């Protein structure tokens, strides 16, 4: 079975899941490598929070249909997130080299995507509990993290359709 088809099949029977980090919980800080506009960069949550709220959205795997659509939707709405004071960061367990290409193509160079290592995946409780091609896959979970470092909103659902709208609505409700 081709890799993308295998990944799609792995998600076909998965339903909605809830994340363990509830609103009010402290978001675990992290520093990791990622990419923006096709260039490798360092992503540090604490540094981003100094500028304002952060939308941290975890996605299962780059270059899969749902993840492509979600990245494109975030890219199309990134100006609205910025206007509301928030920074968008995509996260997956993909290696940085895959995210370099994904950041330029699917994210249109508009926001960073970063590699979530085992400590980040565990800290945010986003392990899907499956492996594809020998690597862990993260659940599709979006967190809105307030400037104070606390989770303000969480949406966890493998269906990508509502993540952008719901997280943007949550950011707009924050007192920045």
Number of C-alpha atoms within 10 A of each C-alpha: 7 7 11 15 12 13 19 14 12 13 17 10 7 13 10 13 15 15 19 13 19 16 15 13 13 15 22 16 13 15 16 16 18 28 26 24 21 21 16 18 17 13 20 14 19 17 12 16 18 12 12 18 28 27 25 21 26 28 27 25 26 23 17 15 14 20 22 18 16 23 27 17 18 26 21 14 16 20 14 15 22 16 10 19 18 27 22 22 22 24 28 29 24 22 17 21 14 16 32 22 19 25 27 19 16 22 27 17 19 21 20 27 35 30 24 26 19 12 11 20 21 13 16 18 16 27 23 17 9 13 13 14 9 7 11 20 24 26 29 29 27 26 26 28 29 23 21 14 21 19 22 25 21 24 21 22 19 23 16 20 13 13 23 23 12 16 23 20 14 17 24 16 11 17 10 12
